[in-house]
Amino acid sequence: MSDEEIEGVGVPVAVTGAVESLVAATDSPADIVEALRRVHVFADLPEDQLRWFADQSANALPGAGVLSVSLWVYKLAMLAWALWLAWSLIDWLRWAFDAWTRGGYWRKPAPKPGVAPPQLPPSATEPPHA
């Protein structure tokens, strides 16, 4: 398949998956219809049937504050975290490999108890070993 054919198939599949995930986020498609009905019914209510609530306060409400730092602080923190993660991952992989190869990487299996290898008879064409 060419790249164009893959893209031609991939976009509809992605859109279908997105729609299915939105529908799956609710219990059933009927829930979506019921939610739309509730919005429509609420919009048709006369204004005197709506119950509005206004907060009341004896004194002035306190003001909000914001603590802001430069974007570079965030970038440096992310860089430090990424470097720490990379370094730690290398250490963890080294530790795992050392634990895996402890006692030799190409270990021979332990011999089964009570089983001796068979002895081959000496060959007549082979010279005796001194």
N, CA, C and O of each residue as an XYZ file, in Angstrom:
520
protein
N       0.840     -1.184      0.000
C       0.000      0.000      0.000
C       0.880      1.241      0.000
O       1.918      1.282      0.660
N       0.456      2.239     -0.740
C       1.206      3.489     -0.780
C       0.836      4.345      0.435
O      -0.111      4.050      1.165
N       1.613      5.411      0.626
C       1.350      6.308      1.750
C      -0.009      6.980      1.626
O      -0.693      7.190      2.627
N      -0.406      7.319      0.396
C      -1.700      7.962      0.189
C      -2.842      7.020      0.546
O      -3.845      7.437      1.125
N      -2.682      5.741      0.194
C      -3.735      4.777      0.519
C      -3.843      4.577      2.020
O      -4.939      4.455      2.566
N      -2.682      4.544      2.686
C      -2.686      4.377      4.146
C      -3.352      5.579      4.800
O      -4.151      5.419      5.723
N      -3.028      6.790      4.327
C      -3.657      7.987      4.891
C      -5.146      8.001      4.586
O      -5.947      8.423      5.421
N      -5.525      7.543      3.396
C      -6.935      7.507      3.026
C      -7.735      6.565      3.894
O      -8.927      6.784      4.111
N      -7.101      5.521      4.394
C      -7.781      4.576      5.285
C      -7.652      5.032      6.735
O      -8.573      4.841      7.530
N      -6.518      5.631      7.083
C      -6.249      5.981      8.474
C      -7.129      7.087      9.016
O      -7.543      7.028     10.174
N      -7.426      8.097      8.211
C      -8.232      9.226      8.688
C      -9.652      8.779      9.035
O     -10.128      9.099     10.124
N     -10.351      8.051      8.151
C     -11.695      7.605      8.548
C     -11.683      6.672      9.759
O     -12.591      6.711     10.589
N     -10.653      5.839      9.853
C     -10.569      4.941     11.016
C     -10.371      5.759     12.287
O     -10.975      5.454     13.316
N      -9.539      6.785     12.229
C      -9.304      7.627     13.408
C     -10.559      8.392     13.803
O     -10.872      8.499     14.989
N     -11.280      8.925     12.821
C     -12.508      9.662     13.121
C     -13.554      8.730     13.708
O     -14.240      9.083     14.668
N     -13.680      7.525     13.125
C     -14.629      6.547     13.652
C     -14.271      6.173     15.088
O     -15.153      6.067     15.941
N     -13.001      5.975     15.354
C     -12.573      5.659     16.718
C     -12.863      6.777     17.690
O     -13.248      6.526     18.832
N     -12.680      8.020     17.247
C     -12.962      9.155     18.128
C     -14.447      9.235     18.452
O     -14.821      9.468     19.601
N     -15.293      9.043     17.450
C     -16.739      9.082     17.691
C     -17.156      7.943     18.598
O     -17.973      8.130     19.499
N     -16.597      6.753     18.366
C     -16.936      5.611     19.230
C     -16.496      5.848     20.664
O     -17.204      5.462     21.594
N     -15.352      6.471     20.862
C     -14.910      6.732     22.234
C     -15.793      7.775     22.909
O     -16.027      7.695     24.114
N     -16.287      8.754     22.148
C     -17.206      9.732     22.734
C     -18.522      9.083     23.134
O     -19.075      9.385     24.191
N     -19.018      8.195     22.290
C     -20.263      7.500     22.626
C     -20.027      6.551     23.798
O     -20.892      6.409     24.662
N     -18.866      5.904     23.834
C     -18.574      4.968     24.922
C     -18.373      5.685     26.255
O     -18.475      5.062     27.312
N     -18.088      6.994     26.215
C     -17.898      7.736     27.458
C     -19.194      7.843     28.246
O     -19.164      8.046     29.460
N     -20.313      7.713     27.582
C     -21.598      7.689     28.279
C     -22.068      6.245     28.352
O     -21.497      5.360     27.716
N     -23.106      6.020     29.127
C     -23.597      4.648     29.270
C     -24.186      4.124     27.971
O     -23.999      2.956     27.630
N     -24.887      4.969     27.253
C     -25.490      4.545     25.994
C     -25.808      5.779     25.162
O     -25.828      6.888     25.695
N     -26.059      5.607     23.861
C     -26.449      6.764     23.048
C     -27.750      7.403     23.524
O     -27.973      8.591     23.289
N     -28.606      6.638     24.188
C     -29.847      7.213     24.713
C     -29.558      8.277     25.767
O     -30.331      9.224     25.912
N     -28.445      8.135     26.511
C     -28.078      9.146     27.499
C     -27.764     10.478     26.839
O     -28.080     11.535     27.387
N     -27.145     10.435     25.666
C     -26.845     11.672     24.951
C     -28.141     12.354     24.537
O     -28.282     13.567     24.685
N     -29.089     11.576     24.017
C     -30.375     12.143     23.596
C     -31.115     12.716     24.793
O     -31.703     13.793     24.699
N     -31.093     12.004     25.926
C     -31.777     12.489     27.130
C     -31.143     13.785     27.632
O     -31.852     14.684     28.083
N     -29.840     13.888     27.558
C     -29.177     15.120     27.984
C     -29.579     16.285     27.088
O     -29.784     17.401     27.563
N     -29.690     16.018     25.789
C     -30.129     17.085     24.883
C     -31.574     17.485     25.156
O     -31.914     18.663     25.054
N     -32.428     16.525     25.501
C     -33.819     16.841     25.837
C     -33.883     17.719     27.086
O     -34.659     18.673     27.142
N     -33.066     17.393     28.083
C     -33.070     18.178     29.313
C     -32.661     19.624     29.038
O     -33.235     20.552     29.608
N     -31.693     19.812     28.185
C     -31.275     21.165     27.845
C     -32.414     21.898     27.148
O     -32.676     23.065     27.440
N     -33.080     21.226     26.244
C     -34.184     21.843     25.513
C     -35.345     22.168     26.455
O     -35.940     23.241     26.353
N     -35.673     21.249     27.374
C     -36.767     21.486     28.325
C     -36.420     22.650     29.232
O     -37.281     23.485     29.511
N     -35.182     22.729     29.699
C     -34.767     23.804     30.582
C     -34.872     25.147     29.866
O     -35.240     26.151     30.476
N     -34.547     25.166     28.567
C     -34.613     26.421     27.817
C     -36.048     26.883     27.625
O     -36.276     28.077     27.428
N     -37.044     25.966     27.676
C     -38.441     26.325     27.460
C     -39.156     26.774     28.736
O     -40.317     27.179     28.671
N     -38.493     26.713     29.892
C     -39.147     27.111     31.132
C     -39.390     28.617     31.150
O     -38.568     29.393     30.663
N     -40.520     29.020     31.714
C     -40.747     30.462     31.863
C     -39.743     31.042     32.852
O     -39.245     30.340     33.732
N     -39.457     32.309     32.701
C     -38.426     32.940     33.505
C     -38.777     32.953     34.994
O     -37.876     32.913     35.832
N     -40.065     33.007     35.341
C     -40.429     33.063     36.761
C     -40.270     31.711     37.456
O     -40.297     31.656     38.686
N     -40.107     30.637     36.717
C     -39.913     29.324     37.343
C     -38.447     29.017     37.620
O     -38.143     28.045     38.311
N     -37.552     29.811     37.103
C     -36.129     29.593     37.351
C     -35.773     30.125     38.731
O     -36.215     31.211     39.105
N     -35.005     29.398     39.472
C     -34.597     29.800     40.815
C     -33.131     30.232     40.759
O     -32.240     29.408     40.552
N     -32.900     31.482     40.937
C     -31.543     32.000     40.905
C     -31.083     32.264     42.325
O     -31.891     32.581     43.198
N     -29.797     32.134     42.553
C     -29.222     32.344     43.869
C     -28.073     33.322     43.730
O     -27.202     33.145     42.878
N     -28.066     34.337     44.549
C     -26.981     35.309     44.551
C     -26.250     35.198     45.874
O     -26.869     35.234     46.937
N     -24.934     35.064     45.810
C     -24.139     34.995     47.030
C     -24.230     36.319     47.776
O     -24.329     37.388     47.175
N     -24.192     36.217     49.095
C     -24.225     37.411     49.919
C     -23.038     37.375     50.855
O     -22.649     36.317     51.349
N     -22.468     38.541     51.092
C     -21.318     38.637     51.967
C     -21.422     39.923     52.759
O     -21.784     40.968     52.218
N     -21.102     39.845     54.051
C     -21.185     41.032     54.893
C     -20.060     42.010     54.562
O     -20.271     43.223     54.571
N     -18.885     41.500     54.275
C     -17.722     42.349     53.989
C     -17.274     42.109     52.550
O     -17.792     41.237     51.852
N     -16.322     42.888     52.142
C     -15.761     42.709     50.803
C     -15.009     41.376     50.755
O     -14.357     40.983     51.722
N     -15.108     40.703     49.639
C     -14.413     39.426     49.470
C     -12.924     39.658     49.302
O     -12.514     40.670     48.733
N     -12.105     38.728     49.791
C     -10.659     38.914     49.655
C     -10.236     38.844     48.188
O     -10.870     38.168     47.377
N      -9.179     39.539     47.868
C      -8.661     39.542     46.498
C      -7.847     38.285     46.228
O      -7.328     37.650     47.146
N      -7.750     37.946     44.973
C      -6.982     36.775     44.561
C      -5.555     37.187     44.238
O      -5.301     38.321     43.830
N      -4.636     36.263     44.424
C      -3.237     36.517     44.122
C      -2.670     35.426     43.235
O      -3.188     34.310     43.193
N      -1.603     35.757     42.529
C      -0.975     34.812     41.616
C       0.523     34.834     41.847
O       1.131     35.902     41.926
N       1.116     33.658     41.955
C       2.563     33.537     42.027
C       3.030     33.072     40.661
O       2.681     31.976     40.223
N       3.808     33.889     39.992
C       4.211     33.589     38.615
C       5.725     33.574     38.525
O       6.407     34.415     39.112
N       6.240     32.602     37.780
C       7.680     32.541     37.525
C       7.875     32.458     36.013
O       6.932     32.215     35.260
N       9.076     32.658     35.604
C       9.394     32.628     34.186
C       9.207     31.233     33.612
O       9.314     30.240     34.332
N       8.931     31.157     32.331
C       8.796     29.866     31.658
C      10.112     29.103     31.686
O      10.117     27.874     31.611
N      11.235     29.825     31.795
C      12.541     29.165     31.844
C      12.685     28.312     33.101
O      13.372     27.291     33.079
N      12.055     28.715     34.178
C      12.103     27.912     35.400
C      11.462     26.554     35.141
O      11.999     25.525     35.550
N      10.324     26.547     34.470
C       9.655     25.289     34.120
C      10.524     24.462     33.176
O      10.662     23.253     33.359
N      11.104     25.103     32.178
C      11.935     24.374     31.228
C      13.165     23.770     31.905
O      13.546     22.638     31.607
N      13.782     24.520     32.809
C      14.943     23.987     33.531
C      14.548     22.835     34.453
O      15.294     21.865     34.590
N      13.386     22.939     35.081
C      12.918     21.848     35.936
C      12.654     20.597     35.103
O      12.994     19.494     35.530
N      12.058     20.748     33.932
C      11.800     19.595     33.061
C      13.102     18.998     32.543
O      13.216     17.778     32.428
N      14.091     19.843     32.228
C      15.390     19.344     31.789
C      16.072     18.560     32.903
O      16.626     17.487     32.666
N      16.030     19.100     34.119
C      16.640     18.394     35.255
C      15.957     17.057     35.492
O      16.622     16.052     35.746
N      14.645     17.039     35.410
C      13.916     15.784     35.609
C      14.239     14.781     34.513
O      14.428     13.600     34.805
N      14.310     15.221     33.249
C      14.616     14.317     32.146
C      16.020     13.752     32.267
O      16.236     12.569     32.003
N      16.987     14.590     32.668
C      18.352     14.095     32.857
C      18.422     13.107     34.011
O      19.088     12.077     33.911
N      17.738     13.418     35.104
C      17.723     12.481     36.227
C      17.097     11.157     35.813
O      17.612     10.094     36.163
N      15.991     11.207     35.072
C      15.316      9.991     34.633
C      16.212      9.170     33.717
O      16.277      7.949     33.863
N      16.904      9.808     32.774
C      17.798      9.082     31.871
C      18.950      8.443     32.641
O      19.286      7.282     32.409
N      19.549      9.191     33.549
C      20.660      8.665     34.341
C      20.191      7.501     35.226
O      20.867      6.477     35.325
N      19.051      7.667     35.854
C      18.524      6.597     36.714
C      18.168      5.361     35.909
O      18.403      4.242     36.364
N      17.610      5.541     34.727
C      17.264      4.401     33.890
C      18.505      3.617     33.499
O      18.482      2.386     33.493
N      19.586      4.310     33.174
C      20.836      3.618     32.859
C      21.327      2.849     34.079
O      21.755      1.701     33.950
N      21.273      3.458     35.255
C      21.692      2.758     36.483
C      20.815      1.542     36.754
O      21.324      0.484     37.124
N      19.502      1.682     36.576
C      18.596      0.568     36.844
C      18.821     -0.563     35.852
O      18.769     -1.734     36.231
N      19.071     -0.233     34.589
C      19.344     -1.274     33.596
C      20.670     -1.971     33.883
O      20.777     -3.188     33.725
N      21.677     -1.215     34.302
C      22.967     -1.818     34.661
C      22.779     -2.759     35.858
O      23.313     -3.868     35.861
N      22.032     -2.326     36.860
C      21.779     -3.168     38.029
C      21.026     -4.441     37.621
O      21.359     -5.530     38.088
N      20.016     -4.311     36.756
C      19.244     -5.479     36.324
C      20.109     -6.436     35.531
O      19.991     -7.650     35.702
N      20.980     -5.924     34.661
C      21.846     -6.804     33.879
C      22.840     -7.515     34.787
O      23.114     -8.700     34.599
N      23.386     -6.794     35.779
C      24.308     -7.437     36.722
C      23.612     -8.534     37.517
O      24.187     -9.598     37.745
N      22.383     -8.281     37.937
C      21.645     -9.297     38.686
C      21.303    -10.482     37.790
O      21.302    -11.622     38.254
N      21.013    -10.233     36.516
C      20.640    -11.297     35.591
C      21.825    -12.177     35.244
O      21.676    -13.384     35.053
N      23.018    -11.565     35.162
C      24.205    -12.331     34.758
C      25.048    -12.771     35.946
O      26.162    -13.256     35.747
N      24.565    -12.621     37.160
C      25.325    -13.036     38.332
C      25.609    -14.542     38.253
O      24.699    -15.340     38.026
N      26.863    -14.915     38.439
C      27.244    -16.317     38.359
C      27.606    -16.735     36.939
O      27.779    -17.925     36.678
N      27.723    -15.803     36.036
C      28.079    -16.112     34.655
C      26.865    -16.079     33.750
O      25.805    -16.612     34.079
N      27.041    -15.441     32.601
C      25.930    -15.307     31.679
C      25.615    -16.638     31.017
O      24.444    -16.989     30.865
N      26.659    -17.400     30.613
C      26.459    -18.690     29.943
C      26.645    -19.805     30.952
O      27.579    -20.599     30.837
N      25.785    -19.872     31.917
C      25.878    -20.903     32.947
C      25.451    -22.250     32.392
O      24.497    -22.355     31.622
N      26.179    -23.272     32.802
C      25.784    -24.629     32.435
C      24.695    -25.067     33.397
O      24.745    -24.746     34.585
N      23.723    -25.790     32.896
C      22.692    -26.275     33.810
C      23.287    -27.287     34.789
O      24.208    -28.033     34.456
N      22.750    -27.292     35.971
C      23.242    -28.232     36.993
C      22.962    -29.661     36.522
O      21.892    -29.937     35.979
N      23.934    -30.582     36.732
C      23.696    -31.965     36.299
C      22.587    -32.605     37.133
O      22.425    -32.324     38.321
N      21.845    -33.458     36.476
C      20.782    -34.154     37.177
C      21.400    -35.190     38.112
O      22.299    -35.925     37.706
N      20.935    -35.258     39.346
C      21.540    -36.206     40.297
C      21.234    -37.651     39.892
O      20.117    -37.986     39.497
N      22.272    -38.498     40.007
C      22.089    -39.926     39.765
C      22.164    -40.333     38.306
O      21.981    -41.510     37.997
N      22.421    -39.421     37.413
C      22.517    -39.779     35.995
C      23.945    -39.513     35.552
O      24.396    -38.368     35.537
N      24.663    -40.585     35.187
C      26.039    -40.460     34.712
C      26.023    -40.566     33.192
O      25.248    -41.337     32.627
N      26.867    -39.802     32.543
C      26.897    -39.904     31.092
C      27.437    -41.282     30.676
O      28.295    -41.839     31.361
N      26.954    -41.819     29.585
C      27.414    -43.142     29.159
C      28.863    -43.086     28.687
O      29.299    -42.093     28.103
N      29.596    -44.151     28.943
C      30.989    -44.265     28.520
C      31.029    -44.904     27.138
O      30.412    -45.941     26.895
N      31.764    -44.264     26.246
C      31.904    -44.807     24.912
C      33.033    -45.837     24.898
O      34.055    -45.642     25.556
N      32.860    -46.910     24.169
C      33.945    -47.892     24.081
C      35.100    -47.313     23.289
O      34.874    -46.499     22.393
N      36.333    -47.705     23.588
C      37.483    -47.189     22.840
C      37.418    -47.669     21.380
O      37.069    -48.815     21.098
N      37.758    -46.777     20.491
C      37.706    -47.110     19.078
C      38.989    -47.807     18.669
O      40.057    -47.478     19.184
N      38.908    -48.767     17.750
C      40.078    -49.524     17.298
C      40.937    -48.681     16.377
O      42.138    -48.933     16.279
N      40.378    -47.694     15.698
C      41.174    -46.865     14.792
C      41.853    -45.698     15.483
O      42.721    -45.044     14.906
N      41.461    -45.443     16.705
C      42.023    -44.318     17.432
C      43.249    -44.778     18.182
O      43.211    -45.816     18.842
N      44.332    -44.035     18.099
C      45.524    -44.447     18.891
C      45.291    -44.195     20.372
O      44.605    -43.238     20.731
N      45.837    -45.019     21.221
C      45.655    -44.815     22.666
C      46.359    -43.537     23.120
O      47.404    -43.155     22.593
N      45.773    -42.914     24.080
C      46.340    -41.677     24.635
C      47.289    -42.028     25.760
O      47.005    -42.902     26.580
N      48.406    -41.349     25.793
C      49.391    -41.640     26.834
C      49.266    -40.724     27.987
O      50.024    -40.837     28.951
